[in-house]
Amino acid sequence: MIRGVQGGMAPVLRNLRRGFASSAMVADQMRAMAAQVPTEVSTMSNGMRVASEVRKGTDMVTVGVHLSTGTRFETPETNGAAHFLEHLIFKGSKKYSQSDIETKAENMGIQLNAYTAREQTVYFATAMKKDVPLVVDLLGDIIRNSKLEKSAVERERDVILRELQEVNQQMDETVFDYLHEVAYQNTPLANTILGTPENIQTLTVDDLRNYTKKHYKPHRMVLAAAGAVDHNDLVKLSEKAFGSMEKETDVRHS
């Protein structure tokens, strides 16, 4: 287990050297940095990282799995797979059925959510401190053992197609798609996050399972939490939930 504390130089300090920041700006920034809570980071034996920041005065925790995978890692044939998985991931796993997930979330006031970007996919939840063990266990099971049933895939096709229609009507969304298409021609970054209508209609369960098998690797995952969280406890929960995932031997090609 490797541990450390993360930090960085604020942009205002760099600007001071360039003559863009006043001494008052620097003083304000220094006070903010002094009050900043450090991020504690540990690395598990399989390469997965665990990061946490303590927030005092609250009993709530937001905890999620951040995966270094998204549109950038898709082929023309699988474009949209990462986003499709976002729609399916909470539909049930080996340990938790969809009904279990929905009932536990409702009874405990747990807010489950997810989002997909071109270079990352995130599954996260906000919960009371006492429910963090359940949340981490749930996240671990949906990442490792998601059912990805054919019936659920078929139901979500129309949902995603409607979402695509809505997104295409929003100028602030489509302008960035056009920008990526021009700036990153002939690369996966030129593709849209939701995928093409053709792909949405034809992606199969096997396509999605192969995608998770290839890209849901521990060295590309961070379990991150902020709020009323104890880092050592979070590491232990992560070891229990994700420790069985095998370490990648050649991370250059994964």
Secondary structure, DSSP 8 states (H G I E B T S, - for coil): -EEEEE----HHHHHHHHT-S-HHHHHHHHHHHHH---EEEEE-TTS-EEEEEE-TT-SEEEEEEEES-SGGG--TTTTTHHHHHHHHTTSBBSS-BHHHHHHHHHHHT-EEEEEE-SS-EEEEEEEEGGGHHHHHHHHHHHHHHB---HHHHHHHHHHHHHHHHHHHT-HHHHHHHHHHHHHTTTSGGGS-SS--HHHHHH--HHHHHHHHHHH--GGGEEEEEEES--HHHHHHHHHHHHTTS---S-GGG-
